[in-house]
Structure formats: structure tokens, C-alpha cells
């Protein structure tokens, strides 16, 4: 059983330039609902976009996720960010922040830089002493569908220890 609340003022759901999207969700897994194991999962995420002038724009993502300690390992929250291996940094509580800076070379081509960091821990109090895991990189977008405002392109990221990752993107990298 789950619920979600969302406040969304983005100018485009596919690839925003202005506005914000704040979402809070919770999911409860109980035997009464058909689950084999009783546990909970929660997420609060904020996506913020600014376009102060036609060529420059930036965005900020703040994401925190919680699960009860009895959640199975494959349902535990993990840091989900460009440059980090999926599921590698997981525990009962995660917190990450990621920023993105965009520069429009012309009306169809945009280059961007991004970076961020996150922490994982067993409790919210553990996040203060947990090490920060960082990643960042560069990318480009081509406005493939002008009427929809949809860009498509690629991101090249470096994670901890210089691990390289390549992403093909359609729309925003933040979901």
C-alpha cells in the first residue's frame, strides 16, 4: 500500500528549465497487503530549475530515502546519481544532492556540467559522520522535439576512484 504527494510547477515535464517538483511518497509492505515481509519505504525528493537568462540555466536535486531496518537488501534505498553504480551505496537511510549547470550553444544544442554527493547510513543520525560519495561529469543535449521541448544526448561521468560511466539520455536525467 502506498501514497504519494506531489507539488509540481515545472514548465515542462520532460525536460524542465524553470520551476520545481517536490514529491513525498511512502509504501508499506504488510502481510495484510500480501507481502511476505513487513517493512516500510519512504522518499522525499525536490527538483529545482532556474533559467535566469536564455543561454544559462541550472538545476538542483535533493533526494532522501528511508526504509525500515527489516527491509530486504534488494529493497533498501541506495544513492542514485550519474557516476555511481546502481545499488552500490545502500543502507536504511540515504541523502544526496546533485547540481547541474546548462549552457545553450545555440537554440538546439546545450552543453552541461553536473556533480553531487551523497551519504548512506543505518539511521538519520549516522549521516553526519558517514563519508560523502561524490560523482560528476559533462554532457550534451540536442533539442530533438522542439514542440515538446525534449532534448536527447549523452552524459559522461566519473565516480569514486575515477570509475567512468556513460549515459544516453532522453529528457531530464532526474526522474
N, C-alpha and C positions, 0 to 999 in steps of 0.2 A: 504494500500500500504506500503510495507516495503522493506528495503535493509539491507544488511549485508556485512561487510568486515572482512576477517579473515587472519591472518598470523600464520601458524602452522608449527613448526619444531619438534614436539614430535616424539619420537622413536616408540610409539605405541598409536594408537587412543583409545584403550580400557582401558589401564592401563599403563600410561607413567612412565618412570623412568628418562628420560632426555629430555630437550627441552622446548619449550614454545608454548602457544596458546593464541594469542591476538585477541579478537573479538570486533567489534563495530557494533551495529545494531540500526536501527530506524524504527518505524512503525507509520504511520499516518492514523488516522481514520477520514474520512470526509464524508459528505453526498454524495458528488460526487462519492465516492467509495462504497457506500451502507451502511454506518454507520448511526445509529440513532443520535449519539452524536459526535461532532468534538473534538478530542483531540490527543495528541501525546505521544509516549513512546520511551525511548532511553536506551541503556545499553552498557557499556564498561566493559569488563572482561579480566583479564590476569591470565593465569595459568602458573606457572614456576616450572620446575622439575630439580633436580640435583641428581646425583648419584656419589659422589666423590670416593667411594670405593665399592667393590662388596656387602658388608653387610649393609652399611648405605646409606640412601637416604633421601631427604627431598623435600618438595614442598611448594609453596606459591600461594595463590589465592587472588586477589584483584578484587572486583566487585562493580561497582556503577551503579545505575539505576535512571532514571528521568521520570517523567510524568508531563503533563500539569495539572494545578490545577483543571481543569474541567473534569478530567478523573473520571469515576465511581469508587466507592470504591473497587469493585472486580477486577479492572484493575490497581490499584495503586501498585507501587513497594513495596516489603517487604524484610526483611532480610531472606535469605535462607541459613541456616547453620545448621549442625548437632548439636542437642541440643536445638534448638529453634522451637517452634510450628509454623507451616506454616501459614503465613498471620498475625501473632500476632503483629509484629512490622512493620507497614506500614505507609507511608506518600508519599509526592511527590518526595522526594529525599532520597536515601539510599546509604550507603557506608559501605563495610565490608572488613575485611582482615582475612584470615584463614591460618594457617600453619599446616604442617603435617611432622612428623619425623618417618621414617621407619627403622626397623632393621630386616634383614633376619636371622632367626634362623638356617635355612638350605635352600637348593635350592627351596623347595616348601612352607615352612611356613614363614610368616612375621608377626611381631607384629608392631603396630603403635600407636602413640600418636598424638592428634590433638587439636587445640584450636584456638580461634579467638574472634573477637569482631566487632561490627557494630554500626552504628548510623543512625537515621532517622530524617528528618526534612521537613518543608514546602519549604525551599529554601536551596541552597548550603551554604549560609552564616550561616544558623541555625545549621549546623552540628558541628561547633566549640563549641557551648555551649550545645549541646544535650548530654544526658547521654550515656555512652557506655554500650551496652548489650553484655555480654560475654557468651561463652559456650566452652566446651571442653570434651575430653574423651579419651578412649582407644579402640583399635580394633585389629583384626587379619585377615589375608588373607591366603588362601590356593591356590596355583597355580593349578587351575582345568583344564586348557587347555594350556599345555606347548608350543605347536606350535604357539598359538595365543598370548601367554603372558598374559592370562586372569586369574586374581585372583578372588576368591569369599570368602566371610566371613561375619563378623558381627562387628558393631561398638556399643559401649556403651557410651552414652554422658550424661553430666549434664549441665543443663541450669540455667538461673537465678532462685534464690530461691531453688536450689537443685532439680529442675524438672529432672526426669530421662527419657531418650529416648533410644530405641533400634532400630537398623537399620540392615537389611540384605542387603549386598552389592554384586554386581557383577561388577567388573571393578572399575574404579575410582569413588570416591564419588562426584567428581566435574564434572559437565556437562557443 
